[in-house]
Amino acid sequence: MLKNGDAYFQVVHKEKNPVVVKTNGSDVIVLGTSFEINAFEKESQSEITVSSGKVGVQLSDLKQPATFVLRPCWDSNPRPAD
């Protein structure tokens, strides 16, 4: 779990052993990629930047959970606007 800080990951996708990074209200599912996550306890939002490959993101703290895929150059704040 990444609760407070920045982290950069380079991960090879293994279907039988998926890597999941938990942040403030979202789970990032590694699909063979390199990416950065910025997550801070003071903020309700996490930011994900994909360098290569792709990641899946599941938002679990919403009334209706949402899932989407991020690819390179999609700098995302995975939170819907209020």
LINNOR-V683335 format. One line per field, one symbol per residue. psi: psi as a letter, one per 30 degrees, with the letter a starting at -180 (. if undefined). A space follows every 10 residues. Layout:
psi = ???
This chain:
psi = kjfjakkkkj kkkjefikkk kkaiglkjjk hjlklkkjkk efkfklkkkk elblkkkkjf glejkkklkk lkgijkjhkl k.
